[in-house]
Amino acid sequence: MISPVQIATNRYAPPGAQAINMYQLDNGETLTLGQLMAAVCIRAGANMEAQTIPKINTMNGNTETLTTASGYLQRLAEDTIQVSEWPTVRTWLINVLGVESSALPTYLGNSAASTTTTYAKRFQAINAMKVKLEALTRQAQEDMIDVQSMINKRDVAFTTGTSLIKELGSSQNNIATVL
């Protein structure tokens, strides 16, 4: 835990000032304001990274769903989904993609069904999937923008913290040279 401690000493105070702020750790060690700012920046960067990772994992899952759904959509359009496969595909579309069961045909047809009937059922399934795929694609784009924003904030925090640490090191070396 870091707590502020005011020290009143002319040796460390700027001219005309009564006191300067120092920051103290639980073990009594003091931090300068620069060290504290560097620690805060680095911690902020780590927090942004911790928020980014779950978002990226969610995006990966959504990408897999989009890939599978796109494959089914293409196979429906190309008429390569077998009638016997349809119940499994339909269940996936309802449970995973979230397509309303009433929007999907119960079966695609059979060998005795006319080509027009089979085409109409496949077209119905394609339209039902298209709505969900468009929504997932929009969500994926929004998620990508969010992740990019989080990464940018993380990078700024780490860059600021790193710059402060370099400045602190440079200042200490300059002070040591003068003394």
GIZIVEN-V878207 format. One record per helix or strand of 2 or more residues. SS is the DSSP state (h for helix, s for strand). FROM is the first residue (numbers start at 1). TO is the last residue. If there is no record, write none. Layout:
# GIZIVEN-V878207
((SS & FROM & TO) (SS & FROM & TO))
This chain:
# GIZIVEN-V878207
((s & 2 & 7) (s & 20 & 25) (s & 30 & 31) (h & 33 & 77) (h & 86 & 97) (h & 101 & 103) (h & 115 & 178))
